[in-house]
Amino acid sequence: MIYELYETEEFKKKFEKEIPINIQKNFRKQIKKLKYSPFGKGKPLGTKFLRELKIKGFRVYYLIYKNKLIVILVSASNKKNQKEVIKKLKEDRELIKEFIKNPNFFKTKYL
């Protein structure tokens, strides 16, 4: 099964701002692989549906919606503010569920 990849505006901003360009390239390769195996990549964060990819002290966070075959890239951070970002993501998970009801909620499909 192939999953669709989407990104939030928060992800887009933080990814470009906090992740160095040379590491962004490595993340993009890993992110593309999520289409085919989102559970096989990344470390689960308290639930198997919220996960992180990490490269050299930087993180990309994503949610998996198995029944809809959707992966949503939700945030990015460095090791220093990792705990703060994860806490916020867990609190905002209900808001992100709106995506399931309306796939145009985020409007940005990850290429």
N, C-alpha and C positions, 0 to 999 in steps of 0.2 A: 504494500500500500504506500502511496505517495501522499505526504502531507503538504498542505499549502502553508507558506510562510508569510506572516504579516508583521509589521513593526508599528509600535506606538510612536507618537511624536516625542515623548520623553526619551525613548530609546534612541531615536535618531539624533536628538540634541546631545545627549550624554555620550553616545558612541563617538561622535565627531569631536566633541570637546575634550573628553577625558582619556581617550585611547590614542596613543601615538600612531601615526600613519603606517609605519612599517608593521605594527602589531594589528592594525585594522585589516590589513591584507590577509594575515594568518587567520583572524577571526572569520573573515568572509568565506574562506575555504571551509572552515568548520561549520559555519552556519548553513551553507549549501548542503552539507551532508545530513543536516537535521531533517530534510525532506524525506529521507529514506529510513532513518533510524533515530528518531528523537529520544527514545528511551535508552538507546545504546551509547549515546553521547552525554556528556555533562554529569554533574553530581546532583543527586536529589537534595532539596533543601526543606526538610521537614515533611514533605509530601512528594510522591513520585511525579506529580504533575508540574511542580515548580523546580526548575533546575538551573544550574550555572555551568557555563563553559569558562575555563580559565587558561590564560596564557601569560606567563611572565608577570604575575602580580596584578593582572587586570582581569575583570570578569564581565561576562555577558549573561543576562538572566532571561529565561524564557518559560512560558507556560505551554503545556500540551493539553489539547482537547481531543482525546482519543476518539470519542464517538463522532466528531465532526471532521477528523483528520486535519486539524489545524494546529500550527505552532505560532505563538505570538511572542515576538521579541519585545520585552517590556522595559529593560533598563540595562545600564552598563555602569561599572564603577572600578575603582582601584581597590587594593587590599585594605587601605586605610579606612574607607567609609563603607565597607562591605556590610557590616552588621546593620547599620542605619538603613541602607537600601533594602536589604532583605526584610527588615521589619516593616518598612513602608509597603513593599510589595504584598506581604501577607495581609496587611490592613486593606489594601486597595483591590484585593482579589475579587470582591463582589462587583466593583465597578467594571472590572475587566470582563466579567461574565456577560455584560451587555453585548459584547462582541458576538457571542453565540446567538443571541436573539436577532441581532442586526449586523450582518457581515460587513456593512459599509461604515460601521462605527469608527474604525480606525482609518479607513480609506486608503491605506498605503500597503500595497502588497510588496513584499520583499522579493527582489529579483535575483 
